Amino acid sequence: MISYSTIKNIMFKFDPETAHNIAECGLKLLPYCCTLQNKMIEENFVEDDMLKQEFFGVEFKNPVGLGAGFDKNATMIESMTAMGFGFTEIGTMTPKPQDGNPKPRLFRFVEQESIQNAMGFNNKGAAVVSKNLSKVYPAAIPVGANIGKNKLTPQDDALHDYKVLIREFRDICDYLVINISSPNTPNLRDLQNESFIKELFEMANSITTKPILLKIAPDMDVDVALNLCNTAIQSGADGIIATNTTIDYSLLPNPKSFGGISGAVLADKSYNLFKELGRELHDKTMLISVGGISDASEAYRRIKAGASLVQSLSGFIFKGPHMCANINKGLIELLKKDGYTHISQAIGADFK
């Protein structure tokens, strides 16, 4: 097989968004190439009793998932086991289709293994995405649905957008994620306040029993983040995902002045906030860590800080389809080195 290094060298000659569209075409076609897909599953998908966990009544065969933002329209789910992911998250979806922000809006920083994006929730809308998802759900791995409000929806009507989306996706996913932390929809992060969170989760739990998680930004003070997460949990949230992209442009050389940064340069910033959340919340709710995770040592650092699961997105772009296998195999070795027989023993170990 052609090495990912060769594929990456070719793909990186294209504009980042064009390269993404090419990758999407390939991943949409992969399930039709059964021999190739099965070979990739055999090589990349790690299934070991040390890593298996159950959340929300659903089995996660390994703890490494694909973060939201890559598969916006639920077109690549069937290929994710071939990439080695133990779960996947689609979206962010909005009630109505939207084109997103003007192009160019996606930028690579190859040396820093990081991405800056200002996509703006570009997606085909809830009706189309739910139709795509219905064709493959239930899938071979758990699927999360990440939802957000339309750009043109007034703040006062934001709750209605989330209600529409929850009703649309509640029966065709394993968990839902409330996204109010993207920097690419104007004023969206203003919804990261305790009043809206309380109202949102009370509404959500009145119309579905599906697990609902809150995804937060890395750019808020620890005390504010903790208060927000505690409010969400007390109002019925089933977990927290930390963190989304950052608007700390000091992390990159010559960054754009807009959009959110993900990838390796986000690792420490994301970890530092996650660690404080984990200290207080790891034994209260389920935590998923995302932001700069692309190897076993970083994944293990998040697990010991309280993460039950981890996600990667930019790391997958730079490391390729062997990334998940390398993380999972590395996690098994790290767990054994510390004398653990199951991943659950390591979750929150820093605080025990």
C-alpha positions in Angstrom: 0.0 0.0 0.0 1.1 3.6 -0.6 2.5 5.2 2.6 0.5 8.0 4.2 3.7 10.1 4.0 3.4 9.9 0.2 -0.3 10.6 0.2 0.2 13.5 2.6 2.9 15.1 0.4 0.5 15.0 -2.6 -2.6 16.2 -0.6 -0.7 19.0 1.0 0.0 20.5 -2.5 -3.7 21.3 -2.7 -5.6 24.0 -0.9 -6.6 22.6 2.5 -10.3 22.7 1.8 -9.8 21.1 -1.6 -7.7 18.4 0.0 -10.4 17.7 2.6 -13.0 17.3 -0.2 -10.7 14.9 -2.0 -10.3 12.9 1.2 -14.1 12.9 1.8 -14.6 11.4 -1.7 -12.1 8.7 -1.0 -13.6 7.8 2.4 -17.1 7.8 0.9 -15.9 5.2 -1.6 -13.9 3.0 0.7 -16.8 0.9 1.9 -17.3 -0.2 -1.7 -13.7 -1.6 -1.8 -14.3 -4.4 0.7 -10.9 -6.0 0.4 -9.1 -2.7 1.0 -11.4 -1.7 3.9 -11.1 -5.0 5.6 -7.3 -4.9 5.3 -7.3 -1.4 6.8 -9.6 -2.4 9.7 -7.2 -5.3 10.4 -4.2 -3.0 10.5 -5.7 0.1 12.2 -8.6 -1.0 14.5 -7.4 -2.0 17.9 -9.8 -4.1 20.0 -8.5 -5.1 23.4 -10.3 -5.9 26.6 -8.1 -3.4 28.5 -9.5 -0.6 26.4 -13.2 -1.5 26.1 -15.7 0.6 28.1 -19.4 1.1 28.2 -21.1 4.5 28.4 -24.7 5.4 27.9 -25.4 1.6 27.4 -23.1 1.6 24.4 -19.8 -0.2 24.0 -16.7 1.8 23.0 -14.2 -0.7 21.8 -11.3 1.7 22.1 -11.2 5.3 23.6 -10.0 7.2 20.6 -12.6 9.1 18.6 -12.8 11.4 15.6 -13.7 14.9 16.8 -16.5 17.0 15.2 -15.6 19.1 12.2 -14.2 16.5 9.8 -17.4 14.6 8.9 -19.9 17.5 8.8 -22.6 15.8 6.8 -22.4 12.2 8.0 -20.9 10.9 4.7 -17.8 9.0 6.1 -19.0 7.1 9.1 -18.6 3.6 7.5 -14.9 4.3 6.9 -14.0 5.3 10.4 -13.3 1.7 11.7 -10.7 1.5 8.8 -9.1 4.6 10.2 -9.0 2.9 13.6 -11.4 5.2 15.5 -13.4 3.7 18.4 -16.2 6.3 17.9 -16.9 9.2 15.7 -18.7 12.6 16.0 -20.4 14.2 13.0 -21.3 17.8 12.5 -21.6 20.5 13.5 -25.1 20.5 12.0 -27.5 23.4 11.9 -31.3 23.3 11.3 -31.0 25.0 7.9 -28.3 24.5 5.3 -25.5 27.1 5.4 -22.5 27.7 3.2 -20.3 28.9 6.1 -17.8 31.8 6.0 -16.1 33.2 2.9 -13.1 31.3 1.4 -10.3 30.8 2.0 -11.2 29.7 5.5 -8.9 26.7 6.3 -5.1 27.1 6.8 -2.4 24.6 7.4 0.7 25.2 9.6 2.7 22.1 8.6 5.7 22.7 10.8 3.5 23.1 13.8 1.2 20.3 12.9 -1.7 22.7 13.4 -4.8 24.0 11.6 -6.6 27.3 11.7 -10.1 27.2 10.5 -13.0 29.7 10.1 -15.4 27.3 8.4 -18.5 28.7 10.1 -20.7 25.5 10.5 -20.8 24.8 6.7 -23.2 21.9 6.3 -26.2 20.7 4.3 -28.7 21.2 7.1 -30.5 18.9 9.5 -32.8 17.2 7.0 -30.0 16.1 4.6 -27.6 15.1 7.3 -30.2 13.1 9.2 -31.1 11.3 6.0 -27.4 10.4 5.5 -27.1 9.2 9.1 -30.2 7.1 9.0 -28.7 5.0 6.2 -25.9 3.8 8.4 -27.2 4.0 11.9 -26.7 2.0 14.0 -23.0 1.9 12.9 -20.1 -0.4 13.8 -18.9 2.2 16.3 -20.8 4.8 18.4 -21.8 8.0 16.7 -22.2 11.4 18.3 -24.2 14.2 16.7 -22.7 17.7 17.3 -25.3 20.4 16.9 -25.2 24.2 16.7 -27.4 27.2 15.8 -27.6 28.8 12.4 -25.5 32.0 11.9 -28.6 34.1 11.1 -30.7 32.8 14.0 -31.0 35.6 16.6 -29.6 34.9 20.0 -33.1 35.1 21.5 -34.2 32.2 19.2 -31.1 30.0 19.7 -32.9 27.7 22.0 -35.4 26.9 19.2 -32.6 25.8 16.9 -31.2 23.4 19.4 -34.7 22.0 20.1 -35.2 21.4 16.3 -31.9 19.6 16.1 -32.4 17.4 19.2 -35.7 16.2 17.8 -34.1 15.6 14.4 -31.2 13.5 15.7 -32.3 12.0 19.0 -33.2 8.6 17.5 -30.3 8.2 15.1 -27.2 8.8 17.2 -25.6 7.4 20.4 -25.1 10.8 22.0 -25.7 14.5 21.3 -23.2 17.4 21.7 -24.3 21.0 22.3 -21.8 23.2 20.5 -21.8 26.8 21.8 -18.1 27.1 21.8 -17.0 27.5 18.1 -15.4 30.9 17.5 -16.6 31.0 13.9 -20.3 31.8 14.4 -20.8 35.4 15.5 -21.7 35.7 19.2 -22.1 31.9 19.6 -19.7 31.9 22.6 -21.9 34.4 24.3 -24.3 31.5 24.9 -21.7 30.0 27.3 -23.5 31.5 30.3 -25.2 29.7 33.2 -28.7 31.0 32.4 -28.7 29.7 28.8 -27.1 26.4 29.8 -29.7 25.8 32.5 -32.5 26.6 30.1 -31.0 24.5 27.3 -30.5 21.3 29.2 -33.8 21.5 30.9 -35.4 21.8 27.5 -33.3 19.0 26.1 -34.1 16.6 28.8 -37.8 17.3 28.5 -37.8 16.0 24.9 -35.2 13.1 24.9 -33.5 10.6 27.1 -30.5 10.5 24.7 -27.2 11.4 26.4 -26.3 15.1 25.9 -22.9 16.5 26.4 -21.6 20.1 26.5 -18.6 21.2 24.5 -16.7 24.1 25.9 -14.0 26.5 24.6 -10.4 26.6 25.9 -10.3 30.4 26.3 -12.3 30.9 29.4 -11.0 31.3 33.0 -11.0 28.0 35.0 -13.5 29.3 37.5 -15.9 30.3 34.8 -15.5 27.0 33.0 -16.1 25.0 36.2 -19.2 27.0 37.1 -20.5 26.5 33.5 -19.9 22.7 33.6 -21.4 22.3 37.1 -24.5 24.2 35.9 -24.8 21.9 32.9 -24.4 18.8 35.0 -26.9 20.0 37.6 -29.3 20.7 34.7 -29.0 17.3 33.2 -25.8 17.2 31.1 -24.4 13.7 30.7 -20.8 14.8 30.1 -18.4 17.5 29.1 -16.2 17.7 26.0 -13.1 20.0 26.4 -12.0 21.7 24.4 -13.0 23.3 21.1 -10.5 25.4 19.0 -8.8 28.4 20.5 -8.6 32.1 19.5 -5.2 32.5 21.2 -3.3 33.5 18.1 0.0 33.8 20.0 0.3 30.0 19.6 1.2 30.3 15.9 3.7 32.2 13.9 2.0 34.6 11.5 -1.6 33.4 12.1 -4.7 34.7 10.5 -6.6 37.2 12.6 -9.8 35.1 12.6 -11.0 31.5 13.1 -10.0 28.9 15.6 -6.7 27.0 16.1 -6.4 23.3 16.6 -3.6 20.8 16.5 -0.3 20.3 18.3 0.0 23.9 19.4 -3.3 23.7 21.3 -2.1 20.6 23.4 -0.9 22.4 26.6 -3.6 25.0 26.6 -6.3 22.4 26.2 -4.7 20.1 28.8 -4.3 22.9 31.4 -8.0 23.7 31.4 -9.0 20.0 31.1 -6.8 19.1 34.1 -8.7 21.6 36.3 -12.0 20.4 35.1 -10.9 16.8 35.6 -9.8 17.5 39.2 -13.3 18.5 40.2 -15.5 16.6 37.7 -13.9 13.2 36.8 -15.9 11.4 39.5 -19.1 13.3 38.8 -19.6 12.9 35.0 -18.1 11.5 31.9 -15.3 13.7 30.4 -14.0 13.7 26.8 -10.7 15.5 26.1 -9.8 16.9 22.7 -7.3 19.4 21.5 -3.7 18.5 20.3 -4.0 14.8 20.9 -2.1 12.7 18.3 0.0 10.2 20.3 -0.3 7.8 23.2 1.6 9.9 25.7 -0.8 12.9 25.2 -3.8 10.7 25.3 -2.6 9.0 28.5 -2.0 12.4 30.0 -5.6 13.4 29.4 -6.9 10.0 30.7 -4.9 10.4 34.0 -6.4 13.9 34.2 -9.9 12.5 34.1 -10.8 11.7 30.5 -12.8 8.6 29.8 -12.4 9.1 26.1 -10.2 11.3 23.8 -10.8 12.7 20.4 -8.5 13.8 17.6 -9.1 15.8 14.4 -6.0 17.8 13.2 -3.7 15.1 14.5 -5.5 12.7 12.2 -4.8 15.0 9.2 -1.1 15.1 10.0 -0.5 11.5 11.2 -2.9 9.6 9.0 -4.8 6.3 9.4 -2.1 4.6 11.6 -2.5 7.3 14.3 -5.3 5.5 16.2 -3.6 2.2 16.2 -0.4 3.8 17.5 -2.3 5.6 20.3 -4.2 2.5 21.3 -1.2 0.2 21.3 0.8 2.8 23.2 -2.0 3.2 25.8 -2.0 -0.6 26.4 1.8 -0.4 27.1 1.5 2.6 29.3 -1.4 1.0 31.3 0.7 -2.2 31.8 3.7 -0.1 32.8 1.7 1.5 35.6 0.3 -1.8 36.7 -3.2 -1.3 35.4 -5.3 -4.1 33.9 -8.0 -1.8 32.5 -8.2 1.8 31.3 -10.9 2.6 33.9 -8.2 2.3 36.6 -6.2 5.1 35.0 -9.0 7.6 34.6 -8.4 10.5 37.0 -5.4 8.7 38.4 -3.7 12.1 38.9 -6.3 12.9 41.6 -6.5 9.6 43.4 
